[in-house]
Amino acid sequence: MPPRPRRNQPSKRAQLNEAARLADRLQQAGYTKRDIARIIDRDPSLVSQFYTRNKGAAFVPALQQVLTAVETGGITDLPELTAIASRHTKRRTTASGARARVRTRALLITPTGSGTGRVGAQAIASGSSRLRPLIAEAARQGLRLAFTVRLAKTGYLHPSGSRTDSPGIRRDVIQRADHTEERSYGSAQTGGHDAADFARRVDAAGGDVTAAVHQWLVDTGRIRPDAHILHLEVRTWRPR
């Protein structure tokens, strides 16, 4: 016979830390974990760790201010809530009092302006947030950028190797066995794209790099609106 459950045992929900409780209230107000991650400018996996690994203490003041802005101030715009959160997010410190490094994959831009960031399906589904700092820094430095996307073949509007699709770029499209293709847009030879323009597109998309790139591809008549990006790579360099 299985043991009888203990009485007055606190529920799992009652054991949540403050960050998770605040995240719960924001979700009750209509925001998703992905939205909350954008607001605090972190990966959605961190928000999940509020619940599973007791993380998030450093974001409690920011989440409190965001929740007040939503419930009392009636503010609903994600970029505005992100700005509020940024003013109340403090970096961790080491034992010596120095600012701790953020535990995230480094996106290094060299003195020549060369930088690369790649994301796969899981990160793409959450907005490719790891690429946002790379694009923002490239914009700050006045760099150029190019990107490579991978889609199902049926998602592209132009045939493989079309000069209309990516003029001036070596047209050796990478075709995969799973009926997907990788195509590049922009290069150092063609001048690439203005990083500042793409940074503005990302900001307009609420920090969602995937959505910004997808919208550019749709606006320029390169992919179907219902196409899904499966892989995304961004490269930067300094214009000559």
Residue, then its C-alpha position, 0 to 999 in steps of 0.5 A: m500500500p503506497p504511503r499516505p501523503r503528508r498533511n499540510q505539505p506546501s504545494k509546489r506553486a507555494q515554493l516558487n521564488e519571488a522571480a517566478r511569482l512575479a513571472d506568474r503574475l505577468q503571465q496572468a496579465g497576458y505575457t508569455k515567458r518569451d515576452i518576459a525574456r525580451i523584457i529583461d533582455r535575456d534568453p527564455s531558458l532563464v525565465s524557465q529556470f526561475y521555476t526549475r533552478n530557483k534563479g532570477a533573484a537579480f531580476v526581482p526589482a526589474l520585474q516588480q517595476v514592470l508589473t507595476a507599470v502593467e497593472t497600475g500604469g496600463i503600459t503594455d508595449l514591450p519595448e517600453l517595458t524593456a526600457i523600464a526593466s533595464r533601469h532596474t536590472k543590476r549586474r551580479t558582483t564577484a566576491s571582490g565587488a567587481r562586476a561579474r561576467v554574464r554567463t552567455r555565449a560570447l559574440l566577439i567582434t574583432p578590431t577588424g569588425s569581423g564577428t559571427g553568430r549562429v543560432g539553431a531551431q530552438a533559439i530561432a523559436s525564441g527570437s534568436s535573442r543571442l544575436r541581438p547584442l552582436i547586431a547592436e554592437a555592429a550598429r554602434q561601430g558602423l559595421r556592415l553585415a550579411f546573413t545566411v538563412r536555411l529554409a525549406k526549398t518550397g519557402y523560397l520564391h526564386p529558384s536556386g542560384s537566381r541572380t534576383d535572389s542574391p545578386g553578386i554573391r557566389r551562387d553555390v546554394i547549399q542543398r540539404a537531404d531534408h529538402t532545405e536550402e541555405r542561402s546567403y544575403g550580403s557579402a563584403q564584395t557586394g557591400g552587405h547591409d547596414a548594421a544600423d538599419f537591421a538594428r532598427r528592424v530588430d528593435a521594431a520587432g521587439g528584439d526578435v531577430t528571427a522576425a526582423v530577418h523574416q520580415w526583410l526576406v518577405d518585404t524584398g520578395r525572397i520568401r513566402p510569408d508562411a516560410h519558417i527559418l530553420h537556421l540563421e547566421v549573422r556575419t559582420w565586417r568593417p567597411r573599407 
